[in-house]
Amino acid sequence: MVENNMLAPLSTTTQASIRIATTEMTYYSPIVLLIVGIISCLCNFITFTSPQLRKSSCAFYFLLSSIFELFGVTFGLISRFAADHLGSTLINTDRAYCKLRAYLVSILPLIATYMILLSSIDRCLSSSVSARLRLFGQMKVAYVASAVAILLAFVSGLHILIGYDLRPRCAALPGVFAMYDSMFVVFWLGVIPHVLMLLFGFLTLMNVRRTKQRIAVKPAKNANISDQQQEGHKQKTDAQLMMMMLVQVGLSFILIMTRMIYYAYYVLGPSLTGYDKLVGSFLMSFTTQVYYANYCKSFYIYTLSSGLFRRVFVQRVTYYPRKVLNLRKPIKANMSDDKTDDTQTDVDAVTRGIRRQR
């Protein structure tokens, strides 16, 4: 009896602490993520629209991914923050807004994920020893592939517009539809695209290894100096984009699967009550922040993993201020004009071999 009396205050104190932690996290985390995410997406847009990356299909996928990340992060975080802390009741009073928000918070991040998946496929095909497969790394293919991916994402989520409604709060139709929607989130938004990313990332590394072996057996013929320099710049770009893709895919897999594993348990597991429900609510809020953090990280990942990305970004952010202020002759954005950059070294033999086989 004495033990129960001692545990009761402790349990009450713990529950109060969890509630406070959940409230504070859902208040401050969206603000931080919103600032970090907007900066990340805008910096990506500045960099990937540069002349030296504009003609790269992989960079094109990164650019589209950043655009949809910006839309997804801003709409998702602002609408959720407004409902949680600004007293907005629109999500539970307006039927059209309920359906539209549920639809967009799923589809916009899904399109961003598809673009990263396409970038991993692009790097896999571009690093192939087959000349026919390398042809798929062209810009005209990137335009078609991205349009198909966007259309597929919008069509695959149409069930959300049908099944979500005010019941009386905005929620999915209970029963079979709720189960289907949960599987859609876990597998279509999470598991399937990220497993495919890892698969194509692994195949890319295998292609690189095979190319090394081919180069060791049959060295390529020497080209003239001008062609070698031009090829060197292209090879450097391809190698850096490949590294950016691999790092992005690896970290995205960790963050998204953290969210999806708990989401699957929360939806498919036993109903939680009392203290367990309180802890479950905290973990659901935490993994939601992790989910949005995945779409706020790309600029920082690219900056840390690629010297080329850092260099292009610095050129872009200094080009227009210099031009507007007329401080001096603007820095040319073409990589081939950057003669003084001491980081322009020979590319790895793997990438050289891939280009020379074309």
C-alpha positions as CSV (number, residue, x, y, z in Angstrom):
1,M,0.0,0.0,0.0
2,V,2.8,2.3,0.9
3,E,4.6,1.5,-2.4
4,N,1.4,2.3,-4.4
5,N,1.1,5.6,-2.7
6,M,4.8,6.4,-3.5
7,L,4.4,5.4,-7.2
8,A,1.3,7.4,-7.8
9,P,2.9,10.9,-7.4
10,L,5.9,9.6,-9.5
11,S,3.6,8.4,-12.2
12,T,1.7,11.7,-12.2
13,T,4.9,13.7,-12.4
14,T,6.2,11.6,-15.2
15,Q,3.0,12.0,-17.2
16,A,3.1,15.7,-16.7
17,S,6.7,15.8,-17.9
18,I,5.8,13.8,-21.0
19,R,2.9,16.1,-21.8
20,I,5.1,19.2,-21.4
21,A,7.9,17.6,-23.6
22,T,5.4,16.8,-26.3
23,T,3.9,20.3,-26.3
24,E,7.3,22.0,-26.4
25,M,8.5,19.7,-29.2
26,T,5.5,20.3,-31.4
27,Y,5.9,24.0,-30.8
28,Y,9.6,24.6,-31.4
29,S,10.5,21.8,-33.8
30,P,8.3,23.0,-36.6
31,I,9.6,26.5,-36.4
32,V,13.2,25.3,-36.5
33,L,12.5,22.8,-39.3
34,L,10.6,25.4,-41.3
35,I,13.5,27.9,-41.2
36,V,16.1,25.2,-41.9
37,G,14.0,23.6,-44.6
38,I,13.3,26.8,-46.5
39,I,16.9,27.8,-46.5
40,S,17.9,24.4,-47.7
41,C,15.5,24.4,-50.6
42,L,16.3,27.9,-51.7
43,C,20.0,27.2,-51.6
44,N,19.5,24.1,-53.6
45,F,17.5,26.0,-56.2
46,I,20.3,28.6,-56.5
47,T,22.9,25.9,-57.0
48,F,21.1,23.4,-59.3
49,T,20.1,26.2,-61.7
50,S,23.8,27.1,-62.3
51,P,25.1,26.7,-65.9
52,Q,27.5,23.9,-65.0
53,L,24.7,21.7,-63.5
54,R,21.8,22.8,-65.6
55,K,22.5,20.2,-68.3
56,S,22.9,17.3,-65.9
57,S,19.9,14.9,-65.6
58,C,20.8,14.0,-62.0
59,A,21.0,17.6,-61.0
60,F,17.6,18.2,-62.7
61,Y,16.1,15.5,-60.4
62,F,17.7,17.1,-57.4
63,L,16.3,20.5,-58.4
64,L,12.8,19.1,-58.7
65,S,13.1,17.3,-55.4
66,S,14.1,20.6,-53.7
67,I,11.1,22.4,-55.2
68,F,8.6,19.8,-53.9
69,E,10.4,19.6,-50.6
70,L,9.8,23.3,-50.2
71,F,6.1,22.9,-51.0
72,G,5.7,19.9,-48.7
73,V,7.6,21.3,-45.7
74,T,6.0,24.7,-45.8
75,F,2.5,23.5,-46.3
76,G,2.7,20.5,-43.9
77,L,4.5,22.3,-41.0
78,I,2.6,25.5,-41.2
79,S,-0.8,23.9,-41.4
80,R,0.0,21.5,-38.5
81,F,1.5,24.3,-36.4
82,A,-1.6,26.4,-37.0
83,A,-3.9,23.6,-35.8
84,D,-1.8,22.7,-32.8
85,H,-0.8,26.1,-31.4
86,L,-2.5,28.9,-33.2
87,G,-6.1,27.8,-32.6
88,S,-7.0,27.0,-36.2
89,T,-10.0,24.7,-36.5
90,L,-10.1,24.7,-40.3
91,I,-8.9,21.1,-40.5
92,N,-11.9,19.9,-38.5
93,T,-14.6,22.2,-39.7
94,D,-14.0,22.6,-43.5
95,R,-14.6,19.4,-45.4
96,A,-12.7,20.5,-48.6
97,Y,-9.6,21.6,-46.6
98,C,-9.6,18.4,-44.6
99,K,-9.4,16.4,-47.9
100,L,-6.9,18.7,-49.6
101,R,-4.5,18.8,-46.7
102,A,-4.5,15.0,-46.2
103,Y,-3.8,14.7,-49.9
104,L,-1.0,17.2,-50.2
105,V,0.9,16.3,-47.1
106,S,1.3,12.8,-48.6
107,I,1.7,13.6,-52.3
108,L,4.2,16.5,-52.1
109,P,6.8,14.6,-50.1
110,L,6.1,11.5,-52.2
111,I,7.1,13.4,-55.4
112,A,10.3,14.7,-53.7
113,T,11.1,11.1,-52.8
114,Y,10.4,10.0,-56.4
115,M,12.9,12.5,-57.7
116,I,15.6,11.2,-55.4
117,L,14.7,7.7,-56.6
118,L,15.0,8.8,-60.2
119,S,18.4,10.3,-59.4
120,S,19.6,7.0,-58.1
121,I,18.3,5.2,-61.2
122,D,20.0,7.9,-63.3
123,R,23.4,7.4,-61.6
124,C,23.0,3.6,-61.9
125,L,22.4,3.8,-65.7
126,S,25.0,6.5,-66.3
127,S,27.7,4.4,-64.6
128,S,26.8,1.3,-66.5
129,V,29.3,-0.3,-68.9
130,S,26.5,-0.6,-71.4
131,A,26.4,2.3,-73.9
132,R,22.7,1.7,-74.5
133,L,21.9,2.1,-70.8
134,R,24.0,5.2,-70.5
135,L,21.7,6.9,-73.1
136,F,19.0,7.0,-70.5
137,G,21.0,9.7,-68.6
138,Q,20.0,12.3,-71.1
139,M,17.9,15.4,-70.3
140,K,15.1,14.5,-72.7
141,V,14.7,11.2,-70.8
142,A,14.8,13.1,-67.4
143,Y,11.9,15.4,-68.6
144,V,9.7,12.4,-69.5
145,A,10.6,10.4,-66.4
146,S,9.9,13.3,-64.0
147,A,6.6,14.0,-65.6
148,V,5.5,10.4,-65.3
149,A,6.7,10.2,-61.7
150,I,4.7,13.4,-60.8
151,L,1.6,12.1,-62.6
152,L,1.9,8.7,-60.9
153,A,2.2,10.3,-57.4
154,F,-0.9,12.4,-57.9
155,V,-2.9,9.5,-59.2
156,S,-1.8,7.0,-56.6
157,G,-3.1,9.2,-53.8
158,L,-6.6,9.9,-55.2
159,H,-8.1,7.6,-52.6
160,I,-7.3,10.2,-50.0
161,L,-9.7,12.7,-51.5
162,I,-12.4,10.0,-51.4
163,G,-11.8,8.4,-48.0
164,Y,-10.9,11.4,-45.8
165,D,-13.8,13.4,-44.3
166,L,-15.1,15.0,-41.1
167,R,-16.0,12.2,-38.7
168,P,-16.5,14.6,-36.9
169,R,-12.8,15.3,-36.9
170,C,-10.8,15.0,-40.1
171,A,-9.9,11.3,-40.4
172,A,-9.9,8.4,-42.7
173,L,-12.9,6.2,-43.2
174,P,-12.6,3.4,-40.5
175,G,-12.3,-0.2,-41.4
176,V,-10.8,-1.5,-44.7
177,F,-10.1,2.0,-46.0
178,A,-8.1,3.0,-42.9
179,M,-6.1,-0.2,-43.2
180,Y,-5.4,0.5,-46.9
181,D,-4.4,4.1,-46.3
182,S,-2.0,2.9,-43.6
183,M,-0.4,0.5,-45.9
184,F,-0.2,3.2,-48.6
185,V,1.7,5.5,-46.2
186,V,4.1,2.8,-44.9
187,F,4.9,1.0,-48.1
188,W,4.2,3.4,-51.0
189,L,5.5,6.5,-49.3
190,G,8.2,4.8,-47.2
191,V,9.5,1.3,-47.7
192,I,9.2,0.7,-51.5
193,P,10.9,3.9,-52.8
194,H,13.6,3.8,-50.2
195,V,14.4,0.1,-50.7
196,L,14.6,0.8,-54.5
197,M,17.0,3.8,-53.8
198,L,19.3,1.5,-51.8
199,L,19.1,-1.2,-54.5
200,F,20.1,1.2,-57.3
201,G,22.7,2.8,-55.1
202,F,24.2,-0.7,-54.6
203,L,24.0,-1.4,-58.3
204,T,25.8,1.9,-59.0
205,L,28.7,0.9,-56.8
206,M,28.8,-2.5,-58.6
207,N,28.9,-0.7,-61.9
208,V,31.8,1.4,-60.7
209,R,33.7,-1.7,-59.6
210,R,33.2,-3.4,-62.9
211,T,34.4,-0.3,-64.8
212,K,37.5,-0.3,-62.7
213,Q,38.3,-3.9,-63.7
214,R,37.7,-3.1,-67.4
215,I,40.0,-0.1,-67.3
216,A,42.7,-2.2,-65.6
217,V,42.6,-4.7,-68.4
218,K,42.2,-2.3,-71.4
219,P,43.4,1.3,-70.9
220,A,41.6,3.9,-73.0
221,K,43.5,5.7,-75.8
222,N,44.8,9.2,-75.1
223,A,42.8,12.1,-76.3
224,N,44.0,15.6,-77.1
225,I,44.5,18.0,-74.2
226,S,41.4,20.1,-74.9
227,D,39.1,17.1,-75.0
228,Q,40.7,15.7,-71.8
229,Q,40.1,18.9,-69.9
230,Q,36.5,19.1,-71.1
231,E,35.9,15.5,-70.2
232,G,37.6,16.0,-66.9
233,H,35.1,18.7,-65.9
234,K,32.2,16.5,-66.9
235,Q,33.6,13.5,-65.1
236,K,34.2,15.6,-62.0
237,T,30.5,16.7,-62.0
238,D,29.3,13.1,-62.5
239,A,31.5,11.7,-59.7
240,Q,30.4,14.4,-57.3
241,L,26.7,14.0,-58.1
242,M,27.0,10.2,-57.6
243,M,28.5,10.8,-54.1
244,M,25.7,13.3,-53.3
245,M,23.1,10.8,-54.4
246,L,24.6,7.9,-52.3
247,V,24.8,10.0,-49.1
248,Q,21.3,11.4,-49.6
249,V,19.8,8.0,-50.2
250,G,21.5,6.4,-47.1
251,L,20.4,9.1,-44.7
252,S,16.9,9.4,-46.1
253,F,16.4,5.6,-45.6
254,I,17.4,5.9,-41.9
255,L,15.1,8.9,-41.2
256,I,12.1,7.7,-43.2
257,M,12.2,4.2,-41.9
258,T,12.4,5.4,-38.4
259,R,9.0,7.2,-39.0
260,M,7.4,4.3,-40.9
261,I,8.4,1.6,-38.5
262,Y,6.8,3.4,-35.6
263,Y,3.8,4.5,-37.7
264,A,3.1,0.9,-38.7
265,Y,3.3,-0.2,-35.0
266,Y,1.0,2.7,-33.9
267,V,-1.6,1.9,-36.5
268,L,-1.4,-1.9,-36.6
269,G,-0.4,-2.6,-33.0
270,P,-2.7,-3.0,-30.0
271,S,-4.7,0.0,-28.8
272,L,-2.8,2.1,-26.3
273,T,-4.4,3.4,-23.1
274,G,-3.3,5.4,-20.1
275,Y,0.4,5.9,-19.7
276,D,1.2,3.9,-22.9
277,K,-1.0,6.1,-24.9
278,L,0.8,9.2,-23.6
279,V,4.2,7.8,-24.5
280,G,2.8,6.7,-27.9
281,S,1.6,10.2,-28.6
282,F,5.1,11.6,-27.8
283,L,6.8,9.1,-30.1
284,M,4.3,9.8,-32.9
285,S,5.0,13.5,-32.6
286,F,8.8,12.9,-32.5
287,T,8.8,10.6,-35.5
288,T,6.7,13.2,-37.4
289,Q,9.4,15.8,-36.8
290,V,12.0,13.2,-38.0
291,Y,9.9,12.7,-41.1
292,Y,9.9,16.4,-41.9
293,A,13.5,16.7,-41.1
294,N,14.3,14.3,-43.9
295,Y,13.0,16.9,-46.4
296,C,15.0,19.8,-44.8
297,K,18.4,18.2,-44.9
298,S,19.4,18.0,-48.5
299,F,21.4,21.2,-48.9
300,Y,23.5,20.5,-45.8
301,I,24.1,16.9,-47.0
302,Y,25.2,18.1,-50.4
303,T,27.4,20.7,-48.9
304,L,29.2,18.3,-46.7
305,S,29.6,15.5,-49.3
306,S,30.6,17.5,-52.4
307,G,33.3,20.0,-53.0
308,L,31.7,20.7,-56.4
309,F,28.4,21.6,-54.8
310,R,30.1,24.0,-52.4
311,R,32.1,25.7,-55.1
312,V,29.1,26.2,-57.4
313,F,27.0,27.5,-54.5
314,V,29.6,30.1,-53.5
315,Q,29.9,31.2,-57.2
316,R,26.2,31.6,-57.4
317,V,25.7,33.6,-54.2
318,T,28.6,35.9,-55.1
319,Y,27.8,36.4,-58.8
320,Y,24.7,38.5,-58.6
321,P,25.8,40.8,-55.7
322,R,29.0,41.5,-57.6
323,K,27.1,42.2,-60.8
324,V,24.5,44.5,-59.2
325,L,27.1,46.4,-57.1
326,N,29.6,46.5,-60.0
327,L,32.4,45.8,-57.6
328,R,34.4,44.0,-60.2
329,K,34.0,41.7,-63.2
330,P,31.5,39.0,-62.3
331,I,32.7,35.5,-61.8
332,K,31.8,33.3,-64.7
333,A,29.5,30.5,-63.8
334,N,30.9,28.1,-66.4
335,M,33.1,25.5,-64.7
336,S,35.4,25.4,-67.7
337,D,36.4,29.0,-67.0
338,D,37.4,28.3,-63.5
339,K,41.1,28.0,-64.1
340,T,42.4,28.9,-60.7
341,D,40.4,26.4,-58.6
342,D,43.0,24.1,-57.1
343,T,40.4,21.6,-56.2
344,Q,39.9,20.7,-59.9
345,T,41.9,17.4,-59.9
346,D,41.7,14.4,-62.1
347,V,38.6,12.4,-61.7
348,D,38.6,8.8,-60.4
349,A,39.6,6.3,-63.1
350,V,36.2,4.8,-62.9
351,T,34.4,7.8,-64.1
352,R,37.0,8.5,-66.8
353,G,36.5,5.0,-68.1
354,I,32.8,5.4,-68.3
355,R,33.0,8.6,-70.3
356,R,35.6,7.2,-72.7
357,Q,33.5,4.2,-73.5
358,R,30.7,6.4,-74.9
